[in-house]
Amino acid sequence: MTEEVWSSPIGDLRINESDDGEVFAQGRYVVSGHPVFFSIKLPARGRLEEVDFEFIRVRIAGVEAYTDVARDFLISELGLDPEGEGKAPLIANPEFTFWGGLDWSILFAEGSLDICEPYGVLVNFHDARIVGFDDLSGAEEV
């Protein structure tokens, strides 16, 4: 299979199609010297012109602030002691997914929370507001 790479305002994107036919553009964007990986669900194959790259760029550039907001949200939702974090980060290794419109998520692939094992925790946003999270600890491997 030939890998497709498309150029975009936020860098080169690798195009992948899932088993169920959904198409994702995947790439990385460097923030403060660190790469942040992201995926964009495309409305249809070859439809990059419908993607709001500025919305995506702003969200990814704010990775540190969004990580802090997500951490505070999870502390509150899970009833954790905010001072009990310890040396290991509560959540780490953020990966962004943009679902279309104003809906997007950050997968924290690692962290000291029990629910981070084995697949991480997904914090869901609508625009700049958190709307919930998905505990992936009981997810089945695909």
DSSP file (Angstrom, degrees, kcal/mol; ACC not computed):
  #  RESIDUE AA STRUCTURE BP1 BP2  ACC     N-H-->O    O-->H-N    N-H-->O    O-->H-N    TCO  KAPPA ALPHA  PHI   PSI    X-CA   Y-CA   Z-CA
    1    1 A M              0   0    0      0, 0.0     2,-0.4     0, 0.0     0, 0.0   0.000 360.0 360.0 360.0 134.2    0.0    0.0    0.0
    2    2 A T        -     0   0    0      1,-0.0     2,-0.4     0, 0.0     0, 0.0  -0.685 360.0-130.7 -84.8 130.2    1.3    3.4   -0.9
    3    3 A E        -     0   0    0     -2,-0.4     2,-0.4    11,-0.0    13,-0.1  -0.673  17.9-143.0 -82.0 131.5    1.4    5.9    1.9
    4    4 A E  E     -A   15   0A   0     11,-0.6    11,-2.1    -2,-0.4     2,-0.4  -0.795  15.3-171.4 -94.6 135.4   -0.1    9.3    1.0
    5    5 A V  E     -A   14   0A   0     -2,-0.4     2,-0.4     9,-0.2     9,-0.2  -0.993   4.4-169.4-127.1 124.3    1.4   12.4    2.4
    6    6 A W  E     -A   13   0A   0      7,-3.0     7,-3.2    -2,-0.4     2,-0.3  -0.886  19.8-126.8-114.0 144.3   -0.3   15.8    1.9
    7    7 A S  E     +A   12   0A   0     -2,-0.4     5,-0.2     5,-0.2    -2,-0.0  -0.682  35.6 169.6 -86.1 141.3    1.0   19.2    2.6
    8    8 A S  E >   -A   11   0A   0      3,-0.6     3,-1.7    -2,-0.3    40,-0.0  -0.905  51.0 -95.1-143.7 170.4   -1.0   21.5    4.9
    9    9 A P  T 3  S+     0   0    0      0, 0.0     3,-0.1     0, 0.0    -2,-0.0   0.666 125.7  46.4 -63.5 -15.1   -0.7   24.8    6.7
   10   10 A I  T 3  S-     0   0    0      1,-0.4     2,-0.2    19,-0.0    18,-0.1   0.121 125.6 -83.9-114.2  20.9    0.4   22.8    9.9
   11   11 A G  E <  S-A    8   0A   0     -3,-1.7    -3,-0.6    16,-0.1    -1,-0.4  -0.503  71.2 -25.1 112.4-178.4    2.9   20.5    8.2
   12   12 A D  E     -A    7   0A   0     -5,-0.2    16,-0.4    -2,-0.2     2,-0.4  -0.458  57.3-156.5 -71.4 140.5    2.9   17.3    6.3
   13   13 A L  E     -A    6   0A   0     -7,-3.2    -7,-3.0    -2,-0.2     2,-0.5  -0.969   8.2-143.8-122.5 133.1    0.0   14.9    7.0
   14   14 A R  E     -AB   5  26A   0     12,-3.4    12,-2.8    -2,-0.4     2,-0.5  -0.836  20.5-138.2 -94.3 131.1   -0.1   11.2    6.5
   15   15 A I  E     +AB   4  25A   0    -11,-2.1   -11,-0.6    -2,-0.5     2,-0.4  -0.784  25.9 176.1 -96.9 127.6   -3.4    9.9    5.3
   16   16 A N  E     - B   0  24A   0      8,-3.0     8,-3.2    -2,-0.5     2,-0.5  -0.982  19.3-150.0-131.4 141.4   -4.8    6.7    6.8
   17   17 A E  E     - B   0  23A   0     -2,-0.4     6,-0.2     6,-0.2     5,-0.1  -0.949  18.2-138.2-111.9 129.4   -8.1    4.9    6.4
   18   18 A S    >   -     0   0    0      4,-3.2     3,-2.1    -2,-0.5     0, 0.0  -0.294  31.1-100.6 -78.0 168.1   -9.5    2.8    9.3
   19   19 A D  T 3  S+     0   0    0      1,-0.3    -1,-0.1     2,-0.1    -2,-0.0   0.788 123.9  55.5 -58.9 -28.8  -11.1   -0.6    8.8
   20   20 A D  T 3  S-     0   0    0      2,-0.1    -1,-0.3     1,-0.0    -2,-0.0   0.330 123.3-103.1 -90.4   9.3  -14.5    1.0    9.0
   21   21 A G  S <  S+     0   0    0     -3,-2.1     2,-0.2     1,-0.3    -2,-0.1   0.385  73.7 140.3  91.6  -4.0  -13.7    3.4    6.2
   22   22 A E        -     0   0    0     -5,-0.1    -4,-3.2    22,-0.0     2,-0.5  -0.517  43.5-140.4 -74.2 143.3  -13.1    6.6    8.2
   23   23 A V  E     -BC  17  42A   0     19,-0.5    19,-3.0    -6,-0.2     2,-0.4  -0.896  18.8-173.5-110.9 130.9  -10.2    8.7    6.9
   24   24 A F  E     -BC  16  41A   0     -8,-3.2    -8,-3.0    -2,-0.5     2,-0.5  -0.961  17.3-148.8-124.2 140.2   -7.7   10.4    9.2
   25   25 A A  E     -BC  15  40A   0     15,-2.5    15,-2.5    -2,-0.4     2,-0.4  -0.936  25.3-167.5-101.9 127.9   -4.9   12.8    8.5
   26   26 A Q  E     +BC  14  39A   0    -12,-2.8   -12,-3.4    -2,-0.5     2,-0.3  -0.928  19.5 132.3-124.2 143.1   -2.1   12.4   11.0
   27   27 A G  E     - C   0  38A   0     11,-2.2    11,-2.5    -2,-0.4     2,-0.3  -0.880  41.8-106.5-160.8-168.1    0.9   14.6   11.7
   28   28 A R  E     - C   0  37A   0    -16,-0.4     2,-0.4    -2,-0.3     9,-0.2  -0.993  16.5-162.3-139.9 147.7    3.0   16.2   14.3
   29   29 A Y  E     - C   0  36A   0      7,-2.4     7,-2.3    -2,-0.3     2,-0.5  -0.998  22.0-128.4-130.9 130.2    3.4   19.8   15.3
   30   30 A V  E     - C   0  35A   0     -2,-0.4     2,-0.4     5,-0.2    -2,-0.0  -0.699  26.6-179.9 -88.4 125.7    6.4   21.1   17.4
   31   31 A V  E >  S- C   0  34A   0      3,-3.0     3,-2.2    -2,-0.5    -2,-0.0  -0.992  72.4 -16.2-125.2 122.8    5.5   23.1   20.5
   32   32 A S  T 3  S-     0   0    0     -2,-0.4    -1,-0.1     1,-0.3    -2,-0.0   0.855 129.9 -52.1  50.9  39.7    8.4   24.4   22.7
   33   33 A G  T 3  S+     0   0    0      1,-0.2    -1,-0.3    -3,-0.0    -3,-0.1   0.472 119.6 106.1  81.5   1.5   10.8   22.1   21.0
   34   34 A H  E <  S-C   31   0A   0     -3,-2.2    -3,-3.0    -5,-0.0     2,-0.2  -0.946  70.1-122.4-117.7 133.9    8.6   19.0   21.6
   35   35 A P  E     -C   30   0A   0      0, 0.0     2,-0.5     0, 0.0    -5,-0.2  -0.530  20.5-161.0 -74.0 137.6    6.6   17.2   19.0
   36   36 A V  E     -C   29   0A   0     -7,-2.3    -7,-2.4    -2,-0.2     2,-0.2  -0.984  13.0-142.5-117.2 121.4    2.8   16.9   19.6
   37   37 A F  E     +Cd  28  95A   0     57,-0.5    59,-2.2    -2,-0.5     2,-0.3  -0.586  25.0 175.2 -86.2 145.5    1.1   14.2   17.6
   38   38 A F  E     -Cd  27  96A   0    -11,-2.5   -11,-2.2    -2,-0.2     2,-0.3  -0.980  21.1-153.9-148.2 158.4   -2.4   14.7   16.2
   39   39 A S  E     -Cd  26  97A   0     57,-1.9    59,-2.7    -2,-0.3     2,-0.5  -0.980   7.1-158.2-131.1 145.0   -5.1   13.2   14.0
   40   40 A I  E     -Cd  25  98A   0    -15,-2.5   -15,-2.5    -2,-0.3     2,-0.6  -0.983  16.3-137.4-125.0 119.2   -7.8   14.9   12.0
   41   41 A K  E     -C   24   0A   0     57,-3.1   -17,-0.2    -2,-0.5    -2,-0.0  -0.656  25.9-143.0 -74.0 120.8  -10.9   13.0   11.0
   42   42 A L  E     -C   23   0A   0    -19,-3.0   -19,-0.5    -2,-0.6     3,-0.1  -0.644  11.1-135.5 -87.8 142.5  -11.6   14.0    7.5
   43   43 A P  S    S-     0   0    0      0, 0.0     2,-0.3     0, 0.0    -1,-0.1   0.816  88.0 -13.1 -65.2 -28.6  -15.1   14.5    6.3
   44   44 A A  S >  S-     0   0    0      3,-0.1     3,-1.9   -21,-0.0   -22,-0.0  -0.959  92.6 -72.0-164.9 157.1  -14.2   12.6    3.1
   45   45 A R  T 3  S+     0   0    0     -2,-0.3   -28,-0.0     1,-0.3   -23,-0.0  -0.317 119.1  11.4 -57.3 130.7  -11.1   11.4    1.3
   46   46 A G  T 3  S+     0   0    0      1,-0.1     3,-0.3     2,-0.0     2,-0.3   0.630  90.1 123.2  80.3  14.2   -9.2   14.4   -0.2
   47   47 A R    X   +     0   0    0     -3,-1.9     3,-1.3     1,-0.2     4,-0.1  -0.315  15.3 135.4-107.1  50.8  -11.3   17.1    1.6
   48   48 A L  G >   +     0   0    0     -2,-0.3     3,-2.1     1,-0.3    -1,-0.2   0.772  62.1  73.4 -65.7 -25.7   -8.6   19.0    3.4
   49   49 A E  G 3  S+     0   0    0     -3,-0.3    -1,-0.3     1,-0.3    -2,-0.1   0.703  91.4  57.9 -64.9 -16.5  -10.2   22.3    2.3
   50   50 A E  G <  S+     0   0    0     -3,-1.3     2,-0.4     2,-0.1    -1,-0.3   0.469  86.0 100.3 -88.9  -2.3  -12.9   21.7    4.9
   51   51 A V  S <  S-     0   0    0     -3,-2.1     2,-1.3    -4,-0.1     3,-0.1  -0.702  70.8-138.5 -89.5 132.8  -10.5   21.5    7.8
   52   52 A D     >  +     0   0    0     -2,-0.4     4,-1.8     1,-0.2     3,-0.2  -0.703  25.9 177.5 -88.8  87.6  -10.0   24.6   10.0
   53   53 A F  H  > S+     0   0    0     -2,-1.3     4,-2.9     1,-0.2    -1,-0.2   0.802  75.8  57.2 -65.9 -30.4   -6.3   24.4   10.4
   54   54 A E  H  > S+     0   0    0      2,-0.2     4,-2.5     1,-0.2    -1,-0.2   0.917 105.7  50.7 -67.3 -41.8   -6.1   27.6   12.5
   55   55 A F  H  > S+     0   0    0      1,-0.2     4,-1.9     2,-0.2    -2,-0.2   0.927 114.4  45.0 -57.4 -45.7   -8.5   26.1   15.0
   56   56 A I  H  X S+     0   0    0     -4,-1.8     4,-2.6     2,-0.2     5,-0.3   0.929 111.8  51.0 -65.9 -46.8   -6.2   23.0   15.2
   57   57 A R  H  X S+     0   0    0     -4,-2.9     4,-2.7     1,-0.2    -2,-0.2   0.909 110.0  49.7 -59.1 -43.9   -3.0   25.0   15.4
   58   58 A V  H  X S+     0   0    0     -4,-2.5     4,-1.2     2,-0.2    -1,-0.2   0.911 111.9  48.4 -63.5 -42.4   -4.3   27.1   18.2
   59   59 A R  H  < S+     0   0    0     -4,-1.9     3,-0.4    -5,-0.2     7,-0.2   0.938 114.6  44.5 -64.3 -46.4   -5.4   24.1   20.2
   60   60 A I  H >< S+     0   0    0     -4,-2.6     3,-1.7     1,-0.2    -2,-0.2   0.905 109.3  55.8 -66.5 -40.5   -2.1   22.2   19.7
   61   61 A A  H 3< S+     0   0    0     -4,-2.7     3,-0.4     1,-0.3    -1,-0.2   0.782 105.4  54.9 -61.8 -25.4    0.0   25.3   20.5
   62   62 A G  T 3X S+     0   0    0     -4,-1.2     4,-2.9    -3,-0.4     5,-0.3   0.082  70.7 125.7 -92.1  23.0   -1.9   25.5   23.8
   63   63 A V  H <> S+     0   0    0     -3,-1.7     4,-2.2     1,-0.2    -1,-0.2   0.851  71.3  50.0 -53.5 -40.9   -1.0   21.9   24.8
   64   64 A E  H  > S+     0   0    0     -3,-0.4     4,-2.0     2,-0.2    -1,-0.2   0.934 113.8  44.0 -66.8 -44.8    0.5   22.9   28.1
   65   65 A A  H  > S+     0   0    0      1,-0.2     4,-2.4     2,-0.2    -2,-0.2   0.913 115.0  48.8 -65.9 -42.8   -2.5   25.0   29.2
   66   66 A Y  H  X S+     0   0    0     -4,-2.9     4,-2.5     1,-0.2    -1,-0.2   0.850 109.1  53.4 -67.3 -32.6   -4.9   22.3   28.0
   67   67 A T  H  X S+     0   0    0     -4,-2.2     4,-2.6    -5,-0.3    -1,-0.2   0.919 109.8  48.1 -65.2 -42.8   -3.0   19.6   29.8
   68   68 A D  H  X S+     0   0    0     -4,-2.0     4,-2.4     2,-0.2    -2,-0.2   0.924 112.9  47.6 -62.4 -44.4   -3.2   21.7   33.0
   69   69 A V  H  X S+     0   0    0     -4,-2.4     4,-2.3     1,-0.2    -2,-0.2   0.912 113.4  48.4 -63.3 -42.8   -7.0   22.2   32.5
   70   70 A A  H  X S+     0   0    0     -4,-2.5     4,-2.7     2,-0.2    -2,-0.2   0.908 110.8  50.9 -64.4 -42.2   -7.5   18.5   31.8
   71   71 A R  H  X S+     0   0    0     -4,-2.6     4,-2.4     2,-0.2    -2,-0.2   0.938 112.0  46.6 -60.7 -47.4   -5.4   17.5   34.9
   72   72 A D  H  X S+     0   0    0     -4,-2.4     4,-2.1     1,-0.2    -1,-0.2   0.890 112.2  51.6 -62.6 -39.4   -7.5   19.8   37.1
   73   73 A F  H  X S+     0   0    0     -4,-2.3     4,-3.1     2,-0.2     5,-0.2   0.931 111.1  46.7 -62.0 -47.0  -10.7   18.5   35.6
   74   74 A L  H  X S+     0   0    0     -4,-2.7     4,-2.5     2,-0.2     6,-0.3   0.889 109.8  53.9 -65.3 -39.0   -9.7   14.8   36.2
   75   75 A I  H  <>S+     0   0    0     -4,-2.4     5,-2.5    -5,-0.2     4,-0.5   0.937 114.6  41.9 -58.1 -46.4   -8.7   15.6   39.8
   76   76 A S  H ><5S+     0   0    0     -4,-2.1     3,-0.8     3,-0.2    -2,-0.2   0.945 116.7  46.3 -66.6 -49.5  -12.1   17.1   40.4
   77   77 A E  H 3<5S+     0   0    0     -4,-3.1    -2,-0.2     1,-0.2    -1,-0.2   0.841 117.9  42.3 -64.4 -35.3  -14.1   14.4   38.6
   78   78 A L  T 3<5S-     0   0    0     -4,-2.5    -1,-0.2    -5,-0.2    -2,-0.2   0.434 108.9-121.2 -94.0   0.3  -12.2   11.6   40.2
   79   79 A G  T < 5 +     0   0    0     -3,-0.8    -3,-0.2    -4,-0.5     2,-0.2   0.874  54.5 162.3  64.9  38.8  -12.2   13.1   43.7
   80   80 A L      < -     0   0    0     -5,-2.5    -1,-0.2    -6,-0.3     5,-0.1  -0.526  48.1-103.9 -90.6 157.5   -8.5   13.1   44.0
   81   81 A D    >   -     0   0    0     -2,-0.2     3,-1.6     1,-0.2    -1,-0.1  -0.708  25.3-148.0 -76.7 117.9   -6.3   15.1   46.3
   82   82 A P  T 3  S+     0   0    0      0, 0.0     3,-0.4     0, 0.0    -1,-0.2   0.761  98.9  48.1 -62.2 -23.1   -4.8   18.0   44.3
   83   83 A E  T >  S+     0   0    0      1,-0.2     3,-0.5     2,-0.1    -2,-0.0   0.525  95.4  76.7 -90.5  -6.6   -1.7   17.9   46.4
   84   84 A G  T <   +     0   0    0     -3,-1.6    -1,-0.2     1,-0.2    -3,-0.1   0.188  57.3 109.0 -91.8  17.8   -1.3   14.1   46.2
   85   85 A E  T 3   -     0   0    0     -3,-0.4     3,-0.2     1,-0.1    -1,-0.2   0.848  57.7-170.5 -65.9 -35.1    0.1   14.0   42.7
   86   86 A G    <   -     0   0    0     -3,-0.5    -1,-0.1     1,-0.2     4,-0.1  -0.317  47.6 -47.4  75.7-162.4    3.6   13.0   43.8
   87   87 A K  S    S+     0   0    0      2,-0.1    -1,-0.2    -2,-0.0    -2,-0.1   0.843 116.1  77.9 -80.8 -34.8    6.6   13.0   41.4
   88   88 A A  S    S-     0   0    0     -3,-0.2    24,-0.1     1,-0.1     2,-0.1  -0.554  92.2-107.8 -76.7 138.3    5.0   11.1   38.5
   89   89 A P        -     0   0    0      0, 0.0    23,-1.7     0, 0.0    24,-0.2  -0.382  15.5-135.5 -65.6 142.5    2.7   13.2   36.3
   90   90 A L  S    S+     0   0    0     21,-0.2    23,-1.3     1,-0.2     2,-0.3   0.900  91.8   9.3 -62.7 -42.6   -0.9   12.5   36.7
   91   91 A I  S    S+     0   0    0     20,-0.2     2,-0.3    21,-0.1    20,-0.3  -0.989  77.5 165.7-138.5 146.9   -1.3   12.5   32.9
   92   92 A A  E     + E   0 110A   0     18,-3.0    18,-1.7    -2,-0.3    17,-0.1  -0.945  43.9  45.8-153.9 170.8    1.4   12.7   30.2
   93   93 A N  E     -     0   0A   0     -2,-0.3    16,-1.7    15,-0.2    -1,-0.2   0.958  68.7-152.9  55.8  63.3    2.1   12.3   26.5
   94   94 A P  E     - E   0 108A   0      0, 0.0   -57,-0.5     0, 0.0     2,-0.4  -0.417  15.4-175.0 -69.4 136.9   -0.8   14.2   25.0
   95   95 A E  E     -dE  37 107A   0     12,-1.9    12,-3.3    -2,-0.1     2,-0.3  -0.998  16.1-141.4-130.5 127.7   -2.1   13.3   21.5
   96   96 A F  E     -dE  38 106A   0    -59,-2.2   -57,-1.9    -2,-0.4     2,-0.4  -0.641  14.4-171.6 -93.4 144.1   -4.8   15.3   19.9
   97   97 A T  E     -dE  39 105A   0      8,-2.4     8,-2.7    -2,-0.3     2,-0.6  -0.993   8.8-157.5-131.2 129.1   -7.7   14.1   17.8
   98   98 A F  E     -dE  40 104A   0    -59,-2.7   -57,-3.1    -2,-0.4     6,-0.2  -0.928   7.1-174.1-108.4 119.1   -9.9   16.6   15.9
   99   99 A W  E     -     0   0A   0      4,-2.0     5,-0.2    -2,-0.6     2,-0.1   0.586  52.9 -80.5 -91.7 -12.8  -13.3   15.1   15.1
  100  100 A G  E >  S+ E   0 103A   0      3,-0.9     3,-1.8     1,-0.3    -1,-0.3  -0.245  94.8  18.8 120.2 148.3  -14.8   17.9   13.0
  101  101 A G  T 3  S-     0   0    0      1,-0.2    -1,-0.3    -2,-0.1   -49,-0.1  -0.400 129.3 -29.7  61.0-133.3  -16.4   21.2   13.9
  102  102 A L  T 3  S+     0   0    0     -2,-0.1    25,-3.3    -3,-0.1     2,-0.4   0.332 110.0 108.0 -98.8   6.0  -15.6   22.2   17.4
  103  103 A D  E <   +EF 100 126A   0     -3,-1.8    -4,-2.0    23,-0.2    -3,-0.9  -0.730  38.1 143.7 -93.1 130.2  -15.2   18.7   18.8
  104  104 A W  E     -EF  98 125A   0     21,-1.9    21,-3.4    -2,-0.4     2,-0.3  -0.965  26.4-152.7-156.0 166.2  -11.8   17.4   19.7
  105  105 A S  E     -EF  97 124A   0     -8,-2.7    -8,-2.4    -2,-0.3     2,-0.5  -0.954  10.8-141.2-142.4 157.4  -10.0   15.3   22.3
  106  106 A I  E     -EF  96 123A   0     17,-2.5    17,-2.8    -2,-0.3     2,-0.6  -0.990  14.2-154.6-121.0 122.9   -6.7   14.8   24.0
  107  107 A L  E     -EF  95 122A   0    -12,-3.3   -12,-1.9    -2,-0.5     2,-1.0  -0.861   3.3-156.8 -91.3 121.0   -5.5   11.2   24.6
  108  108 A F  E     -EF  94 121A   0     13,-2.9    13,-1.6    -2,-0.6   -15,-0.2  -0.861   8.7-168.4 -96.9 101.0   -3.1   11.2   27.5
  109  109 A A  E     +     0   0A   0    -16,-1.7     2,-0.3    -2,-1.0   -16,-0.2   0.661  65.1  23.8 -70.1 -18.1   -1.3    7.9   26.7
  110  110 A E  E     +E   92   0A   0    -18,-1.7   -18,-3.0    11,-0.1     2,-0.3  -0.927  66.8 126.5-141.9 165.1    0.5    7.7   30.0
  111  111 A G        -     0   0    0     -2,-0.3   -21,-0.2   -20,-0.3   -20,-0.2  -0.872  62.5 -91.1 161.2 171.7    0.1    8.9   33.6
  112  112 A S  S    S+     0   0    0    -23,-1.7   -22,-0.2    -2,-0.3   -21,-0.1   0.544  86.4 107.7 -85.7  -7.3    0.0    7.8   37.2
  113  113 A L  S >  S-     0   0    0    -23,-1.3     3,-1.7   -24,-0.2     4,-0.2  -0.466  75.4-129.5 -67.7 141.2   -3.8    7.4   37.2
  114  114 A D  G >  S+     0   0    0      1,-0.3     3,-1.7     2,-0.2    -1,-0.1   0.864 108.3  61.4 -57.3 -36.1   -5.0    3.8   37.4
  115  115 A I  G 3  S+     0   0    0      1,-0.3    21,-0.4     3,-0.1    -1,-0.3   0.548  86.6  75.1 -72.6  -4.5   -7.3    4.5   34.4
  116  116 A C  G <> S+     0   0    0     -3,-1.7     4,-1.2     3,-0.1    -1,-0.3   0.601  77.2 122.9 -79.4 -10.2   -4.2    5.4   32.3
  117  117 A E  T <4 S-     0   0    0     -3,-1.7    -7,-0.1    -4,-0.2    -8,-0.0  -0.854  79.0 -10.0-100.7 133.9   -3.4    1.7   32.0
  118  118 A P  T  4 S+     0   0    0      0, 0.0    -1,-0.2     0, 0.0    19,-0.1  -0.990 143.1  14.3 -97.7  -7.1   -3.2    0.3   29.5
  119  119 A Y  T  4 S-     0   0    0      1,-0.3    -2,-0.2    17,-0.2     2,-0.1   0.439  95.5-117.9-113.0   0.2   -4.5    2.8   26.8
  120  120 A G     <  -     0   0    0     -4,-1.2    16,-1.0    -5,-0.2     2,-0.4  -0.438  33.7 -71.4  96.4-172.5   -4.6    6.1   28.6
  121  121 A V  E     -FG 108 135A   0    -13,-1.6   -13,-2.9    14,-0.2     2,-0.6  -0.986  35.3-143.0-128.0 137.5   -7.5    8.5   29.3
  122  122 A L  E     -FG 107 134A   0     12,-2.3    12,-3.1    -2,-0.4     2,-0.5  -0.897   9.8-162.5-106.0 119.8   -9.3   10.6   26.7
  123  123 A V  E     -FG 106 133A   0    -17,-2.8   -17,-2.5    -2,-0.6     2,-0.4  -0.904  14.5-148.3-103.7 125.1  -10.4   14.1   27.7
  124  124 A N  E     -FG 105 132A   0      8,-2.7     7,-2.8    -2,-0.5     8,-1.0  -0.755  14.4-171.5-103.0 138.8  -13.1   15.5   25.3
  125  125 A F  E     -FG 104 130A   0    -21,-3.4   -21,-1.9    -2,-0.4     2,-0.4  -0.887  20.9-157.6-124.6 152.3  -13.6   19.1   24.4
  126  126 A H  E >  S-FG 103 129A   0      3,-2.8     3,-2.1    -2,-0.3     2,-0.4  -0.962  81.0 -43.0-125.5 114.0  -16.1   21.2   22.6
  127  127 A D  T 3  S-     0   0    0    -25,-3.3   -23,-0.0    -2,-0.4    -2,-0.0  -0.549 126.1 -26.3  59.6-117.1  -14.3   24.4   21.5
  128  128 A A  T 3  S+     0   0    0     -2,-0.4     2,-0.4    -3,-0.1    -1,-0.3   0.321 120.6  94.8-104.9   7.8  -12.2   25.3   24.6
  129  129 A R  E <  S-G  126   0A   0     -3,-2.1    -3,-2.8     2,-0.0     2,-0.3  -0.845  73.5-126.2-108.4 133.0  -14.5   23.6   27.1
  130  130 A I  E     +G  125   0A   0     -2,-0.4    -5,-0.3    -5,-0.2     3,-0.1  -0.584  24.5 179.8 -72.7 132.9  -14.1   20.1   28.5
  131  131 A V  E     -     0   0A   0     -7,-2.8     2,-0.3     1,-0.4    -6,-0.2   0.399  56.8 -56.8-114.8  -1.4  -17.3   18.1   28.1
  132  132 A G  E     -G  124   0A   0     -8,-1.0    -8,-2.7     2,-0.0    -1,-0.4  -0.935  48.5-106.3 154.3-174.2  -16.2   14.8   29.7
  133  133 A F  E     -G  123   0A   0     -2,-0.3     2,-0.5   -10,-0.2   -10,-0.2  -0.981  14.5-134.5-146.4 157.5  -13.6   12.1   29.6
  134  134 A D  E     -G  122   0A   0    -12,-3.1   -12,-2.3    -2,-0.3     2,-0.8  -0.971  14.0-143.3-116.8 122.7  -13.4    8.4   28.5
  135  135 A D  E     -G  121   0A   0     -2,-0.5     3,-0.5   -14,-0.2   -14,-0.2  -0.766  18.4-177.1 -81.3 111.1  -11.8    5.9   30.8
  136  136 A L    >   +     0   0    0    -16,-1.0     3,-1.7    -2,-0.8   -17,-0.2   0.314  53.5 103.7 -94.9   8.0  -10.0    3.6   28.4
  137  137 A S  T 3  S+     0   0    0      1,-0.3    -1,-0.2   -22,-0.2   -21,-0.1   0.798  86.9  41.6 -63.6 -27.4   -8.7    1.1   31.0
  138  138 A G  T 3  S+     0   0    0     -3,-0.5    -1,-0.3   -23,-0.1    -2,-0.1   0.283  88.9 125.4-101.0  11.0  -11.4   -1.4   30.1
  139  139 A A    <   -     0   0    0     -3,-1.7     2,-0.3     1,-0.1    -3,-0.0  -0.327  60.6-120.8 -70.9 151.7  -11.1   -1.0   26.4
  140  140 A E        -     0   0    0      1,-0.1     2,-0.2    -2,-0.0    -1,-0.1  -0.701  30.2-106.0 -89.9 143.6  -10.4   -3.9   24.1
  141  141 A E              0   0    0     -2,-0.3    -1,-0.1     1,-0.1   -22,-0.0  -0.487 360.0 360.0 -68.8 137.5   -7.3   -3.9   21.9
  142  142 A V              0   0    0     -2,-0.2    -1,-0.1    -3,-0.0    -2,-0.0   0.425 360.0 360.0 -91.5 360.0   -8.2   -3.3   18.3
